[in-house]
Amino acid sequence: MSTITAHRPVKVRIGPSPTGDPHVGTAYIALFNYVFARSQGGSLILRIEDTDQSRSHPAYEAALIEALHWLGLTWDEGPDVGGPSGPYRQSERTGIYREHIEILLARGAAYRCFCTPERLEEVRRRQRAAKETTRYDRFCLTLSPAEIEARLARKVPFVVRLRMPDAGETVVPDRLRGNVVFQNALIDDQVLLKSDGFPTYHLANVVDDHLMGVTHVIRAEEWINSTPKHLRLYEAFGWEPPTFVHMPLLRNKNGSKISKRKNPTSILYYRRAGYLPQALLNFLGMMGWTMPDGREVFSVDDMIREMSFDRIHLGGPVFDLDKLTWLNGMHIRAMSPEALLEYLDTHFLNRRYLAQILPLVHERIETLADFIPKTDYFFAADLSYDPTTLLPRKRSKGETVKVLRELLERVDRQITWGTEEIETLLRSFCEEIGWKTGELFMMIRIIVTGRKATPPLFETMAVLGREICRWRMRKALETIQRAKP
């Protein structure tokens, strides 16, 4: 199968979903798309993939754009800058997807599925019991046109599924791996259009990549198993596919996929914790890629000059915080004192941040020299804990661990992080778990500040920010878990 790469200017895209905090994995993929586009004189699209309406939120989109701008990454087309291929939010392109679904239905490349969730679960249960591959059994593929029309007339909910070939192979040409072969008989008939009328990733990305003129799809390797379905869609539409480049996944030290339980994954955490954007990009650039001379400290401009997919290594790159911290120190020392002062004044010790802290300690200081020791936890990333101070007096280690885990899940789902929202979150959580407010609030106070006596808790947590509070909760949880019973 030929690709469109040879006869079009390079155009790439990043397609984050605004369903949570801006992830370092997004920055990693964005960096390589940006560097490749600039190295080829091409262009970059930012496309917001917000088809999961139950989880997408404008606040997450705003945080994502803010985080990428802090890193210094820019794009040529997107929801904030416009462009010739808009709109750039998939939620605003549903009419386009429905038009293309009709094309697939007319060509027999897709079909409506009216099966209920209960029937689908029963099919999976039988397949698991028989030790078969769990997949859709194509019950609705055998429906006659009259049966389909009758269900449509009764307004029976349906999804639209891709019709994969029954036999044979699909060969995925990947720029980093060569040809990857998949057996069609093992590939499920993927849902393309959900019952709410919104597309899944598979349909929306293929349609958008084609209509937006994308020549190279540079994304994480977790999507390589879905690429046979995408190639089937390109074939059904009669389009030439782009070149696929599936980047190795970021890993924890134990080899597992990077997760917020092992490392901070929010880009905004690293900004708040005092890391330089150029150091974080340098670190992400080292994830599976090397400079020709092997040096470890380099800039994005250096990457652009030396960009080649031939130097990407497929072994899982390890997200090592110690390495990032070392690199950050190297970049700090490479700055002039004037440049470092300017950065501190603009991004870390700026008047806006100090103006949030000062009212909290105004009545607590006797001399100006008191300000630093009474506010040091506002400027630190990690704190040290004595596990004996973290456990409420009448609560066991196991009970405290369970409560902290549940609270972290609530914090993860909390979109807005202001004083009122934090108070509502913590008070309602107290009621649910049956703890006294004094028990929970003192434990949280020690976790987020390292102290028993501080300014008001909710206001303090609001100024610290969700990223820092959440990371300190995770570190405290680890401390409690490691402590002797």
matplotlib code that plots the C-alpha trace (Angstrom):
import matplotlib.pyplot as plt

x = [0.0, 1.5, 1.5, 1.0, 4.4, 6.3, 4.3, 3.1, 4.7, 5.2, 2.3, 1.9, -0.5, -0.9, -4.3, -4.6, -7.9, -8.9, -9.9, -7.4, -4.2, -1.8, 0.4, 4.1, 3.4, 1.5, 4.5, 6.8, 4.8, 4.2, 8.0, 8.8, 6.0, 7.2, 10.9, 10.2, 7.9, 10.4, 13.3, 11.4, 10.1, 6.6, 3.7, 2.1, -1.6, -3.0, -6.3, -8.4, -9.9, -12.8, -15.3, -15.5, -18.1, -18.5, -14.9, -13.8, -13.8, -12.8, -10.6, -8.5, -8.1, -7.1, -4.5, -3.2, -2.6, -1.1, 1.3, 2.5, 3.0, 5.1, 7.3, 7.8, 6.0, 4.0, 1.7, 0.6, -3.0, -5.3, -8.4, -6.5, -4.8, -7.2, -6.2, -7.6, -8.7, -10.8, -12.7, -10.0, -12.1, -13.6, -16.8, -17.4, -16.9, -19.6, -21.4, -18.3, -18.0, -21.7, -21.2, -18.3, -20.2, -22.8, -20.1, -18.9, -22.4, -23.1, -19.9, -20.5, -17.4, -19.4, -22.7, -25.2, -25.1, -28.2, -26.9, -27.6, -24.7, -26.3, -26.1, -22.5, -21.5, -23.1, -21.2, -18.0, -18.8, -19.4, -16.2, -14.2, -15.7, -14.7, -11.2, -11.9, -10.7, -13.3, -14.7, -18.1, -19.9, -21.3, -24.9, -26.1, -24.1, -26.6, -29.7, -31.7, -32.4, -36.0, -34.9, -32.5, -35.2, -37.7, -35.2, -34.5, -38.2, -38.6, -35.6, -33.6, -30.2, -27.3, -23.6, -21.8, -19.0, -16.2, -16.4, -12.9, -11.9, -12.7, -9.3, -5.8, -3.3, -3.0, 0.6, 1.3, 4.4, 5.9, 8.8, 10.6, 9.7, 9.4, 6.4, 4.2, 1.8, -1.6, -4.0, -7.4, -9.3, -8.1, -9.2, -12.5, -15.1, -14.4, -17.1, -16.7, -19.8, -21.2, -24.9, -24.6, -23.6, -20.0, -17.2, -14.6, -10.9, -10.5, -13.0, -12.4, -8.6, -8.6, -11.1, -9.4, -5.9, -7.0, -9.0, -6.3, -3.6, -1.5, 1.5, 3.0, 1.2, 3.7, 2.1, 2.7, 3.3, 0.1, -1.8, 0.1, -2.4, -5.2, -3.5, -4.8, -8.3, -7.1, -5.6, -8.9, -10.7, -8.2, -8.8, -12.6, -12.5, -10.0, -7.4, -3.7, -2.5, 0.1, 3.5, 3.1, 5.7, 4.9, 7.1, 8.3, 6.2, 7.6, 8.3, 8.7, 11.9, 10.2, 9.4, 5.7, 4.0, 4.5, 1.8, 1.0, 1.4, 5.1, 6.0, 4.3, 2.7, 1.3, 3.3, 2.1, 3.6, 7.1, 6.6, 5.4, 8.2, 10.9, 12.0, 12.9, 10.9, 14.1, 15.3, 12.1, 12.2, 15.8, 14.9, 11.9, 14.1, 16.4, 13.5, 14.6, 16.5, 20.1, 22.2, 24.8, 27.7, 25.9, 25.8, 23.0, 22.6, 21.0, 18.3, 15.2, 17.1, 19.9, 17.2, 15.8, 19.2, 19.9, 16.5, 16.4, 14.1, 17.0, 18.4, 15.2, 15.7, 12.6, 13.6, 11.3, 12.7, 12.8, 11.3, 14.0, 13.3, 16.9, 18.1, 15.6, 16.8, 20.4, 19.6, 17.7, 20.7, 22.9, 20.5, 20.3, 24.1, 24.2, 22.1, 23.6, 22.8, 20.7, 18.7, 18.1, 17.0, 14.6, 13.1, 12.7, 11.1, 8.7, 7.8, 8.7, 9.0, 6.7, 4.5, 1.3, 2.3, 3.8, 0.6, -1.4, 0.9, 1.4, -2.2, -2.0, 1.0, 0.6, -0.6, 1.9, 5.2, 6.9, 9.9, 10.5, 13.0, 10.1, 8.6, 10.9, 10.8, 7.1, 6.4, 9.1, 6.6, 5.1, 8.3, 9.4, 8.4, 8.8, 8.6, 10.0, 7.6, 7.8, 5.2, 4.2, 2.9, 0.8, -1.4, -4.4, -4.2, -7.2, -6.7, -4.8, -2.2, -4.5, -7.4, -5.3, -3.9, -7.4, -8.7, -5.7, -6.1, -9.8, -9.1, -6.5, -9.1, -11.4, -8.6, -7.8, -11.4, -11.6, -11.5, -11.5, -9.2, -10.3, -10.8, -14.6, -14.1, -11.4, -13.5, -16.6, -14.4, -12.8, -15.9, -18.1, -15.4, -15.3, -19.0, -18.7, -15.9, -17.2, -14.1, -14.1, -13.0, -10.2, -8.7, -8.7, -7.8, -4.8, -3.5, -3.9, -2.3, 0.8, 0.9, 0.7, 2.8, 4.9, 3.6, 0.8, 0.4, -0.2, -2.4, -6.0, -5.9, -8.2, -6.6, -3.2, -4.1, -5.5, -2.3, -0.1, -2.2, -3.6, -0.4, 1.7, -1.0, -1.6, 2.0, 2.6, -0.4, 1.2, 4.5, 2.9, 1.0, 4.2, 5.8, 2.9, 2.9, 6.7, 6.4, 6.5, 3.1]
y = [0.0, 3.3, 6.4, 10.1, 11.0, 11.2, 13.9, 16.3, 18.7, 17.2, 17.8, 16.1, 16.4, 15.9, 14.8, 15.0, 14.3, 16.9, 14.3, 15.0, 16.9, 17.5, 14.4, 14.1, 11.4, 14.1, 16.4, 13.5, 12.8, 16.5, 17.1, 14.5, 15.7, 19.3, 18.5, 16.3, 19.0, 21.8, 19.6, 19.0, 22.5, 21.1, 22.1, 20.9, 20.7, 20.7, 18.8, 18.4, 14.8, 15.4, 12.8, 11.3, 13.7, 12.2, 12.9, 15.9, 19.4, 22.8, 23.3, 20.4, 21.8, 25.1, 23.5, 21.4, 24.5, 26.3, 23.4, 23.1, 26.8, 26.7, 24.1, 26.4, 24.1, 25.9, 24.7, 26.1, 25.1, 24.5, 25.6, 28.7, 29.8, 28.7, 27.3, 26.1, 22.6, 23.5, 23.1, 21.6, 20.1, 16.7, 17.5, 20.2, 17.8, 15.2, 16.1, 15.2, 11.8, 11.0, 11.7, 9.3, 6.7, 6.7, 6.2, 3.1, 1.7, 2.2, 0.4, -2.5, -1.7, -1.1, -2.2, -1.2, -3.2, -3.1, -5.5, -4.4, -4.2, -7.2, -9.4, -8.3, -9.2, -12.6, -13.2, -12.4, -14.6, -17.6, -16.9, -16.7, -19.9, -21.6, -20.0, -18.2, -14.8, -12.3, -10.4, -9.4, -12.4, -10.4, -11.2, -8.0, -8.5, -11.1, -8.9, -8.4, -4.9, -5.2, -6.2, -3.2, -0.8, -2.2, -1.5, 1.9, 2.7, 1.6, 3.9, 1.0, 2.4, 1.2, 1.6, 1.3, -1.3, -1.7, -4.8, -6.5, -9.2, -12.7, -14.1, -13.1, -10.7, -7.0, -5.7, -2.5, -0.6, 1.1, 3.5, 2.1, -1.6, -2.4, -4.5, -5.7, -8.5, -9.1, -11.9, -10.5, -13.4, -12.1, -8.5, -7.4, -5.5, -2.1, 0.3, 3.4, 5.4, 5.2, 5.3, 8.9, 9.9, 10.6, 8.7, 6.6, 7.4, 5.0, 6.7, 10.3, 10.1, 8.5, 10.9, 13.9, 12.9, 12.6, 15.8, 17.7, 16.5, 14.7, 12.9, 11.3, 9.9, 9.9, 8.4, 6.0, 2.4, 1.4, 2.3, -0.1, -2.9, -0.6, 0.3, -2.6, -1.2, 2.2, 0.8, -1.0, 2.4, 4.0, 1.2, 1.4, 5.2, 4.8, 7.0, 6.7, 6.2, 8.3, 7.0, 5.5, 6.1, 4.4, 5.8, 3.6, 4.1, 5.9, 3.4, 3.3, 1.9, -1.5, -1.6, -0.9, 1.9, 5.3, 6.0, 8.7, 6.2, 5.9, 9.3, 12.7, 12.7, 16.2, 18.6, 21.4, 19.5, 20.0, 23.7, 24.1, 21.9, 24.2, 22.3, 24.3, 23.7, 23.2, 20.6, 18.7, 18.8, 17.7, 14.8, 13.7, 14.0, 11.4, 8.9, 6.4, 8.9, 10.0, 12.8, 11.7, 12.4, 10.8, 14.0, 14.1, 17.9, 19.4, 21.9, 21.5, 23.4, 20.8, 18.1, 19.8, 20.0, 16.3, 14.7, 11.2, 8.3, 6.0, 6.9, 5.9, 2.8, 0.6, -0.6, 1.0, 4.4, 4.8, 7.9, 8.5, 11.5, 11.4, 11.8, 14.6, 16.4, 16.1, 17.5, 20.3, 21.3, 21.2, 23.6, 25.9, 26.2, 26.9, 30.0, 33.3, 34.7, 37.4, 34.9, 32.7, 35.7, 36.7, 33.1, 33.0, 36.4, 35.5, 31.9, 30.9, 33.8, 36.1, 38.8, 37.0, 33.8, 35.8, 37.8, 34.6, 33.5, 36.7, 37.1, 33.6, 34.4, 38.2, 37.8, 35.0, 36.8, 39.1, 40.0, 39.9, 37.2, 35.0, 34.9, 32.3, 29.7, 30.0, 29.6, 27.2, 24.4, 26.7, 26.6, 23.0, 20.0, 17.1, 17.0, 14.5, 12.7, 10.9, 8.1, 8.2, 11.8, 10.8, 8.3, 9.6, 8.4, 6.1, 4.8, 1.8, 1.8, -0.3, 2.0, 5.1, 3.7, 2.8, 6.3, 8.0, 5.9, 6.8, 10.5, 10.5, 9.1, 12.0, 14.5, 13.0, 13.6, 17.1, 19.5, 22.9, 23.5, 26.5, 27.1, 26.3, 23.2, 21.8, 22.4, 20.7, 17.8, 17.2, 17.7, 15.5, 12.8, 13.0, 12.3, 9.4, 7.6, 8.4, 10.2, 13.3, 16.4, 17.0, 13.6, 13.9, 17.6, 17.3, 14.4, 16.3, 19.4, 17.5, 15.8, 19.0, 21.3, 18.9, 20.8, 20.7, 24.5, 26.3, 28.9, 27.8, 24.4, 24.9, 28.2, 26.7, 23.8, 26.1, 28.1, 25.0, 23.7, 20.3, 18.9, 19.5, 18.4, 15.2, 14.3, 14.9, 12.7, 9.9, 10.3, 10.3, 7.1, 5.4, 6.5, 5.0, 1.8, 1.3, 2.0, -0.9, -1.9]
z = [0.0, -1.0, 1.3, 0.7, 2.1, -1.1, -2.8, -0.1, 2.3, 5.7, 8.1, 11.5, 14.3, 18.0, 19.2, 23.0, 24.8, 27.4, 30.0, 32.7, 33.6, 30.7, 30.7, 30.2, 27.6, 25.6, 25.8, 24.7, 21.6, 20.9, 21.1, 18.4, 16.2, 16.6, 16.0, 12.9, 11.4, 11.9, 10.7, 7.4, 6.9, 7.6, 9.8, 13.0, 14.0, 17.5, 17.4, 20.5, 20.6, 22.9, 21.6, 25.1, 26.3, 29.7, 30.6, 28.5, 30.0, 28.8, 31.9, 30.8, 27.3, 28.7, 31.0, 28.1, 25.9, 28.9, 29.6, 26.0, 25.7, 28.9, 27.3, 24.3, 21.8, 19.2, 16.3, 13.0, 13.1, 16.1, 18.1, 19.5, 16.3, 13.6, 10.2, 6.9, 8.1, 11.1, 13.3, 15.4, 18.1, 17.2, 19.1, 16.5, 13.6, 14.3, 11.0, 9.1, 10.8, 10.1, 6.4, 6.3, 8.2, 5.5, 2.9, 4.8, 5.2, 1.5, 0.6, 3.0, 4.9, 8.1, 9.6, 12.3, 15.6, 17.8, 20.5, 24.0, 26.6, 28.3, 25.2, 24.5, 28.0, 27.7, 24.4, 26.1, 29.1, 26.8, 24.9, 28.1, 29.3, 26.0, 26.2, 23.0, 21.9, 23.1, 20.2, 18.7, 17.2, 14.2, 15.1, 13.6, 10.4, 9.4, 9.8, 6.6, 5.3, 6.4, 10.0, 10.1, 8.9, 11.5, 14.3, 13.0, 12.8, 16.5, 17.3, 18.8, 19.8, 17.7, 17.1, 13.8, 13.5, 11.0, 8.9, 9.1, 6.6, 7.7, 6.7, 5.5, 6.9, 7.3, 7.0, 8.9, 7.6, 10.6, 10.2, 13.2, 13.1, 9.4, 8.4, 11.3, 10.3, 11.9, 11.3, 10.3, 11.9, 15.3, 14.9, 16.3, 14.3, 16.0, 17.0, 14.8, 15.8, 19.3, 20.2, 21.2, 17.7, 18.6, 16.8, 18.4, 18.1, 15.1, 12.8, 13.9, 13.5, 10.1, 8.7, 10.3, 9.3, 5.7, 5.5, 7.3, 5.0, 7.6, 6.1, 9.1, 12.2, 15.0, 18.1, 21.0, 20.3, 22.2, 19.0, 16.7, 17.4, 16.2, 13.0, 10.9, 11.6, 10.4, 7.3, 6.6, 6.8, 4.5, 2.0, 2.3, 1.7, -1.2, 0.5, 0.7, 4.3, 6.0, 7.2, 10.7, 13.4, 16.7, 19.4, 22.4, 25.5, 28.5, 31.3, 35.1, 36.5, 36.8, 33.1, 33.5, 31.6, 33.3, 35.8, 38.3, 41.1, 40.4, 38.9, 38.7, 35.2, 35.0, 33.0, 35.4, 38.4, 36.9, 36.3, 39.9, 41.3, 39.8, 36.6, 33.6, 30.4, 28.3, 30.8, 30.6, 26.8, 26.9, 29.1, 26.9, 23.9, 25.4, 25.7, 23.1, 20.9, 20.9, 19.5, 16.8, 19.2, 22.2, 24.3, 26.9, 27.3, 24.2, 23.1, 20.9, 18.2, 18.4, 18.0, 15.0, 13.3, 14.0, 13.8, 12.4, 13.2, 12.6, 16.1, 17.9, 20.1, 20.7, 24.2, 26.7, 27.7, 31.5, 33.0, 35.7, 38.0, 39.2, 35.6, 35.0, 38.2, 37.1, 33.7, 35.2, 37.3, 34.1, 32.4, 35.4, 35.6, 31.9, 32.4, 33.2, 36.6, 34.9, 32.9, 36.0, 38.0, 35.2, 35.1, 38.9, 38.9, 36.0, 36.7, 40.3, 42.7, 40.8, 42.5, 41.7, 43.6, 46.5, 46.6, 47.2, 50.0, 51.9, 53.2, 54.7, 56.9, 57.3, 60.9, 61.7, 61.3, 63.7, 61.5, 57.8, 58.4, 59.6, 56.1, 54.6, 57.4, 57.8, 54.0, 52.8, 52.0, 49.4, 47.4, 47.9, 45.7, 48.1, 51.9, 54.4, 56.7, 60.0, 59.5, 63.2, 62.7, 59.7, 61.4, 63.3, 66.9, 66.7, 63.2, 62.0, 59.3, 57.0, 57.6, 56.9, 53.7, 52.4, 53.2, 51.5, 48.4, 48.2, 48.7, 46.0, 43.6, 44.5, 44.0, 40.6, 39.6, 40.9, 38.0, 39.8, 42.7, 44.7, 48.4, 48.3, 46.1, 48.4, 51.5, 49.9, 48.8, 52.2, 54.3, 52.1, 52.1, 55.9, 56.1, 53.7, 55.5, 59.0, 60.2, 62.3, 60.4, 62.9, 62.2, 58.4, 58.3, 60.6, 58.5, 55.3, 56.8, 57.8, 54.4, 52.3, 54.6, 56.8, 59.8, 62.4, 62.7, 59.4, 57.8, 57.1, 55.4, 52.4, 51.4, 51.8, 49.5, 46.9, 46.7, 46.6, 43.7, 42.9, 41.4, 44.5, 46.9, 45.0, 44.7, 48.4, 49.2, 47.1, 48.8, 52.2, 51.2, 50.3, 53.6, 55.5, 53.5, 54.1, 57.8, 60.2, 61.7]

ax = plt.figure().add_subplot(projection="3d")
ax.plot(x, y, z, "-o")
ax.set_aspect("equal")
plt.show()
